[in-house]
Amino acid sequence: MSDKPHYPEPFSLSGDRPPVNYDREPTSSGMIAEKDVTVAMRDGVNLSVDLYRPNAEGRFPALLAFSIYNKDLQGPDVAAALPPQPAWSSLWAGPLEAGDTKFFVTRGYVHIIGSPRGVGKSDGGGSRQWDSYDLIEWIAQQPWCDGNVGMVGISGFGAEQLFVARQNPPHLKAVFPYDPRGAYGSLGSFREEYPGGVIHLFRYLVMHFAAIHGVKGKPGALPSDKEVLWQQAMNNPDYKMYPHLYNVLTQKGQHMPPYFQLLIDPYDSEANVKEAESSFEKIKIPTYTGAGWYAYTYKTHLNGAQTYFEKITAPKKLIFSGPAHLERPFHTFHSEILRWYDYWLKNIDTGIMNEPPVRYWLMGANEWRTGTDWPLPETQWTKFYLNAWERLRTAPFTPSSAEDELPPDAFVQMPPTQTNAVQRLRYMTDPLPADVLVAGPSVLNLFAEIDQNDTNWVITLKDIGPDPSVRSGREGERELPAGLPERELTRGWLKASHRAVDKERSKPWRPWRPLTRTAQKKVNPGEITEYAIEILATANLFRRGHRICIEIASADMPTGVAGATNTEYIPNHIVSSRTTLHKIYHDVRRPSHLLLPVIPQQ
């Protein structure tokens, strides 16, 4: 099967819009809006929802958007005041994710936007375990609904879809959880949001949009087990140097309680993993999931989408969009959403299930491609060896030669209390003699030594060039030209003390880390240690004359001031408070190498 795009050319030029030429004439021109409608759950707690219905006779399928994000930031009123903003707009705001109400309603769907208990205008108290289930069944019984219910919305709205899909409410016929959060948890997961156990500030930054009920009071005593964890966190020097994070800790859960819990207990648990693994088979509902290449910055959506696609046995599809965040308010996937729900909820043969199950935006070529599975079955896993003078080569080291043992490369990273500079080593190929297509996850297998008992490995994959230069001994040819274009594709992270690998769950392209408190083990300073560092999936065509580049660092820094970043969805990480020497080895005995998913060219 050819993976060349087969859609009209105008529809293949944008990475944030699926290459779909599908729409229907609107069936109504107006809508009926009912705001702040109360819906009683099985335990009597009332949820608050907004209903938007076609201004027409008859019954219609319904699309539910349900999330912890404030429902009053969604809907047509906000969209009228704030037209869709691109990712680089100063008014772009991530949580505006429930979808284009006008689009859905005028094409014959009821759009419902609601808040779980304890959020916004919904009542609090009790467990929210069955809120989505009960709301879906309530919707199906309303006189304006034909009994067919789907769900829409991305990120938090996507996570809720796969949470309730495990419960299989009778009237939920399909879901479209784009950017669905991690799969190893009820509404997210530590391991897929913090790969390698390296903590970042995304949840801290996005909590400023929180609509969760809460009243701050004087910090009081915690349960005895949490009190111990809190004391340990308060004494963590890596936390203390960030005043805005230490502020959260001192308030003992009164401020940003979910992020407080992360800071005092930044670990996964085997119980969570086993519970998730046993739940995937419960998802019987057709699922269309995916994420964008932008999502490597905060990890959870990119990792979660791949896990769900792998584990779900119901009818499924997967899509990866381009490197720019989708516009907010969210609307650019609506032709594909319409095609999906017209098929599953209106019984229209839209052809959506006759296509390859995987579609991805190929950076570098800037076009859409398709595949039969993910990772792509035709992948040729190719080793690129780290070499002296920061070179990256496919030729392995020669045994019983001068390459048996070579001196290491090194860099020293000072903490953010002393510098904004990030030190790094860069390993690059020569200019490529032909195009190289890379699509999928990758791994950096690293032999390294540090002079402290822990560090964070931060790995960046880049496309550099085009580079017409040659490197020789002649003056003017010895160094790479200054100012070469370079484009960051994706990253990987690993806290050195979380280097343990679960071999039974691991795959060559995806090392599985327990990330539990008991599996964590400090590094012996001065000891050469092997690390397998997962690099999040990407898809890029490295053009002839470009270079494949891998960067190795141990830190990143806030891009703003006061510990913040200038983009809420590109968070920085909590790094070491100690100056650390890092040595990277590459020789026969310690063959550090990058494992890339190379796709044969047709």
Secondary structure, DSSP 4 states (H G I P E B T S, - for coil): ---S--S-GGGGS-TTS-S-------S-S-EEEEEEEEEE-TTSPEEEEEEEEESSSS-EEEEEEE-SB-GGGSHHHHHHHS--B-TTSTT--TT--S--HHHHHHTT-EEEEEE-TTBTTS---S--TTHHHHHHHHHHTSTTEEEEEEE--STHHHHHHHHHHTT--TTEEEE--BS---SSSSS--HHHHSGGG--BSHHHHHGGGB-B--------PPPHHHHHHHHHHHT-HHHHT-HHHHHHHHTTTSSSHHHHHHHH-----HHHHHHHHHHGGG--S-EEEEEEGGGGGT-HHHHHHHHHHHH--SSEEEEEE-SSPPPBS--TTHHHHHHHHHHHTS----SGGGS-SEEEEEBTTTEEEEESSSS-TT-EEEEEEEEGGGEEESSPPPSSSTTSS-PPEEEEE--TTT-S----EEEEPPPPSS-EEEEEEEEEEEEEEESSS--EEEEEEEEE--------SSTTSSSPPTT--EEEEEEEEEEGGG----TTT-BTTBPPP---TTT-----TT--EEEEEEEEEEEEEE-TT-EEEEEEES----SSSTT--SSTTS--B---SS-EEEEEE-SSSS--EEEEEEE---
